[in-house]
């Protein structure tokens, strides 16, 4: 499939789509570091470094060419429960820039990704209705699906909404076909321990320490039933359950919001789980943050490990300062999830074509 990528970021979604066989002709991103990262890893694609409102005029060169797919994830901060969810947030308008490009190029398919909140909260019902209406006005049958990256080999609970558009006429049955195709690509993720160990030993050239934010116990901890929830440490960085999955990696990593790793437990599963023991003491009212220190084998998630959790290919090159790289990784669509989406969309289109031909 010949595709155009919008709001491309560091290229996580693009890496997955390329792995599925998509030929990306042109991409767009406005962040300088993300553009440099994209260029370092996606050598065959041309990326335009500009605001989409300025860059989209350049797409007129493709207006008379067959474009099969437009995909991308417009900025999600305005829709996210982690933000203010302000309907007047200017970033929300980027959704319509996406559809302006769809209108200009008239691809057979489009895939627009965003945060789960846009796909399910009553607060955004009107926005969803506008998306469906705009799609219909442009001649597409549009449907939405919420997927969890953990269901597609990603060691992270990260839910995202997809708006998928299929060109009319002939789109009948597209939803059922896509559902069957995406379900067939479900696979269990590795544990975080498996994932982090593959990234190499922390503190080596292969996996350097990239976040030195101090780890200390919260003076007024927020205690939940799980030792991996609540707020047991300073900042918003929570400890990782090495035998389970990560929560959604935030774009705000790089400081004390970076997840915490028990380095001893990572390499020795039989070692005492200090976090679980501390949590039990808190529940019994026996722990005092003023009299305890965090073990020196605790550390923050490294850039290489964060990239591995997001299933970027090994050796993927990131450009920019450490804080910028953490942000690029946190903003990305996990590559394995993107690959499953692209394969399902391609197979759906192929099955629809077979049905049309047979009819």
C-alpha positions in Angstrom: 0.0 0.0 0.0 1.2 3.5 -0.8 0.7 5.7 2.2 1.0 9.2 3.6 1.9 9.5 7.3 0.7 12.5 9.4 1.8 13.6 12.9 4.5 11.1 12.5 6.5 11.8 15.7 9.6 9.6 16.1 8.1 7.1 13.7 6.8 4.3 16.0 3.5 3.9 14.1 5.4 4.2 10.8 7.9 1.4 11.9 4.9 -0.9 12.5 3.2 0.0 9.2 6.4 -0.5 7.3 7.0 -3.9 8.9 3.5 -4.8 7.6 4.6 -3.9 4.1 3.2 -0.3 3.8 5.2 2.0 1.5 5.3 5.4 3.1 5.8 8.0 0.4 5.6 11.2 2.6 5.5 12.0 6.3 5.0 15.1 8.4 6.1 16.2 11.8 6.8 19.6 13.4 9.1 18.7 16.3 12.7 19.0 15.2 14.1 16.2 17.4 11.4 13.8 16.3 12.0 14.7 12.6 15.7 13.9 13.0 14.8 10.6 14.7 12.5 9.8 11.9 15.1 10.6 9.2 17.6 8.4 11.0 15.4 5.4 10.9 13.1 5.7 7.9 15.5 6.2 5.0 13.0 5.6 2.2 10.3 8.1 3.3 10.4 11.8 2.8 9.5 13.7 5.9 8.5 17.3 5.8 9.5 19.3 8.9 6.7 21.8 9.3 3.3 22.4 10.9 0.7 20.3 9.0 -1.2 23.5 8.3 1.7 24.7 6.2 2.9 21.3 5.0 -0.4 20.0 3.6 -0.2 22.3 0.6 2.8 20.2 -0.6 0.6 17.2 -0.9 -1.0 18.5 -4.0 1.8 16.7 -5.9 0.0 13.4 -4.9 -3.5 14.6 -5.6 -3.5 12.8 -9.0 -1.6 9.7 -7.8 -3.2 6.6 -6.3 -2.8 6.8 -2.5 -4.1 3.8 -0.7 -3.8 4.9 2.9 -3.5 8.0 5.1 -2.6 7.3 8.7 -1.4 9.1 11.8 -2.2 10.2 15.3 -3.1 13.9 15.8 -2.0 15.4 19.1 -3.9 13.8 21.9 -3.1 16.0 24.9 -6.3 17.9 24.6 -8.4 14.7 24.8 -6.4 12.9 27.5 -7.7 12.3 31.0 -4.1 13.2 32.0 -4.7 16.8 30.8 -7.5 19.4 31.2 -9.7 17.9 28.5 -10.5 21.4 27.3 -12.8 21.3 24.3 -11.2 24.6 23.2 -7.6 23.2 23.2 -6.1 24.3 19.9 -4.5 20.9 19.5 -7.9 19.3 19.2 -8.3 21.0 15.8 -5.5 18.9 14.4 -8.1 16.2 13.9 -9.6 18.3 11.1 -6.3 18.9 9.5 -6.0 15.1 9.2 -9.4 15.0 7.4 -8.4 17.9 5.2 -5.6 15.7 3.9 -8.0 12.8 3.5 -10.2 15.0 1.4 -7.3 16.2 -0.7 -5.9 12.7 -1.5 -9.1 10.6 -1.4 -7.3 7.4 -0.2 -9.0 4.0 -0.2 -8.5 3.9 3.6 -7.5 6.0 6.5 -6.5 5.1 10.1 -6.5 7.8 12.8 -5.2 7.0 16.2 -5.7 8.8 19.5 -6.2 8.3 23.2 -8.9 6.0 24.6 -10.8 9.0 26.1 -11.7 10.3 22.6 -13.3 7.0 21.8 -15.4 6.5 24.8 -16.0 9.4 27.2 -19.3 11.2 27.0 -17.4 14.5 27.1 -16.2 13.7 23.6 -19.4 12.3 22.1 -20.0 15.4 20.0 -16.4 15.2 18.7 -16.9 11.6 17.7 -20.2 12.4 16.0 -18.4 15.1 14.0 -15.6 12.7 13.0 -18.2 10.2 11.7 -20.1 12.9 9.9 -17.0 14.4 8.3 -16.0 10.9 7.2 -19.4 10.2 5.7 -19.4 13.6 3.9 -16.1 12.6 2.3 -17.5 9.3 1.1 -16.2 6.9 3.8 -17.7 4.4 6.2 -15.9 5.2 9.5 -15.9 3.1 12.6 -13.9 3.2 15.8 -12.3 0.5 17.9 -10.4 0.6 21.2 -7.4 -1.7 21.4 -5.0 -2.5 24.2 -1.4 -2.8 23.1 -0.9 -5.6 25.6 -3.1 -7.8 23.5 -0.6 -7.5 20.6 2.7 -8.5 22.2 3.4 -5.2 23.9 4.4 -5.4 27.6 2.3 -2.4 28.5 -1.3 -1.7 29.3 -1.8 1.1 26.7 -5.3 1.6 25.3 -5.9 3.6 22.2 -8.8 4.4 19.9 -8.7 3.9 16.2 -11.0 5.6 13.7 -10.9 3.6 10.5 -12.3 4.8 7.3 -13.2 2.7 4.2 -14.1 4.2 0.9 -17.7 3.9 -0.2 -19.4 2.2 -2.0 -18.6 -1.4 -1.1 -17.7 -0.8 2.6 -20.5 -3.1 3.8 -19.0 -5.7 6.1 -15.8 -3.8 6.6 -16.2 -3.7 10.4 -16.8 -7.4 10.8 -13.8 -8.2 8.5 -11.5 -5.9 10.4 -12.6 -7.4 13.7 -11.8 -10.9 12.5 -8.5 -9.7 11.1 -7.3 -7.9 14.2 -8.5 -10.6 16.6 -6.4 -13.1 14.7 -3.3 -11.1 15.5 -3.6 -11.1 19.2 -0.6 -12.6 21.0 0.5 -12.5 24.6 3.2 -10.0 25.6 6.5 -10.9 27.3 6.8 -10.0 31.0 8.5 -6.7 31.8 11.5 -8.7 33.1 11.9 -10.5 29.8 11.6 -7.2 27.9 14.0 -5.2 30.1 16.6 -8.0 30.1 16.7 -8.0 26.4 17.6 -4.3 26.4 20.9 -5.2 28.1 22.4 -4.6 31.5 21.7 -1.1 32.8 24.8 1.1 33.1 26.6 -0.5 30.1 27.2 1.1 26.7 24.4 -1.0 25.3 21.9 0.3 27.9 23.3 3.4 29.6 21.7 5.0 32.7 19.8 8.0 31.2 17.7 9.2 34.2 19.3 10.1 37.5 16.3 11.6 39.2 16.5 10.8 42.9 14.3 8.1 44.3 13.0 8.6 47.8 10.0 7.5 49.8 7.0 9.7 49.9 6.5 11.4 53.2 2.8 11.1 52.8 2.3 8.0 50.6 -0.9 7.3 48.8 -1.6 3.6 49.5 -3.5 1.3 47.1 -4.2 -2.4 47.2 -1.4 -3.1 44.8 2.2 -2.1 45.7 2.6 -0.9 42.1 -0.3 1.6 42.3 -0.7 4.5 44.6 2.2 6.9 45.3 4.9 5.3 47.5 7.8 7.4 46.1 8.5 11.0 45.4 7.2 12.2 42.1 4.8 10.4 39.8 7.2 7.6 38.8 5.7 4.3 40.0 7.6 1.0 40.5 7.3 -1.6 37.8 5.9 -5.0 38.3 8.6 -7.0 36.6 6.4 -10.1 36.4 3.6 -8.2 34.8 3.1 -5.2 32.5 3.9 -1.6 32.6 1.2 1.1 32.8 1.1 3.5 29.9 4.5 5.1 29.6 4.0 8.9 29.8 5.6 11.5 27.6 6.7 13.3 30.8 9.4 10.7 31.5 13.0 11.9 32.1 12.7 13.1 35.7 10.8 11.9 38.7 7.9 10.8 36.6 10.1 8.0 35.1 9.1 4.5 36.2 11.2 2.8 38.9 13.1 -0.5 38.4 14.2 -2.8 41.2 17.5 -3.8 39.7 18.2 -6.7 42.0 14.8 -8.3 41.5 15.2 -7.8 37.7 18.2 -10.1 37.6 17.2 -12.4 40.5 13.5 -13.3 40.5 14.0 -15.2 43.8 15.3 -12.0 45.6 13.1 -10.3 48.2 10.6 -8.0 46.7 11.5 -4.8 48.7 8.5 -2.9 47.3 6.0 -5.6 48.2 7.5 -5.8 51.7 7.4 -2.0 52.2 3.8 -1.9 50.9 2.8 -4.5 53.5 4.4 -2.5 56.2 2.5 0.6 55.1 -0.7 -1.3 55.2 0.1 -2.4 58.8 1.1 1.1 59.8 4.7 0.0 60.5 6.6 2.0 57.9 8.1 5.4 58.5 9.5 7.2 55.5 11.7 9.4 57.7 13.5 6.4 59.0 13.9 4.4 55.8 15.9 4.8 52.6 15.4 3.3 49.2 17.9 0.5 48.4 20.7 1.6 46.1 19.8 -1.0 43.6 16.6 0.9 42.7 16.9 3.1 39.5 14.8 4.7 36.8 13.8 3.2 33.5 16.4 3.9 30.8 15.8 5.2 27.3 16.7 1.8 25.8 14.3 0.0 28.2 11.5 2.5 27.5 12.0 2.0 23.8 11.9 -1.8 24.3 8.6 -1.5 26.2 7.2 0.4 23.3 8.5 -2.4 21.0 10.8 -0.1 18.9 13.2 -2.3 16.9 16.6 -2.9 18.6 19.0 -0.3 17.4 16.4 2.3 16.7 18.2 5.7 16.7 16.8 8.5 18.8 17.9 12.2 18.4 17.9 15.0 20.9 18.4 15.6 24.6 17.4 12.9 27.0 14.2 14.6 28.0 13.2 15.0 24.4 14.0 11.3 23.6 11.9 10.1 26.6 9.1 12.4 25.3 9.3 10.9 21.8 9.1 7.4 23.1 6.2 8.2 25.4 4.3 9.8 22.6 4.8 7.0 20.2 2.3 4.3 19.1 3.9 0.9 20.1 5.4 -0.6 17.0 4.0 -4.1 17.5 0.5 -2.7 17.9 0.9 -0.6 14.8 2.1 -3.6 12.8 -1.0 -5.6 13.9 -3.3 -2.7 12.9 -1.6 -2.3 9.5 -1.8 -6.0 8.7 -5.5 -6.1 9.8 -6.3 -3.1 7.6 -4.5 -4.5 4.6 -6.1 -7.9 5.0 -9.5 -6.3 5.4 -9.0 -4.3 2.2 -7.9 -7.5 0.4 -10.9 -9.5 1.6 -13.3 -6.7 0.6 -11.8 -6.7 -2.9 -12.2 -10.5 -3.1 -15.8 -10.2 -2.1 -16.4 -7.4 -4.7 -14.8 -9.5 -7.4 -16.7 -12.6 -6.4 -20.0 -10.6 -6.4 
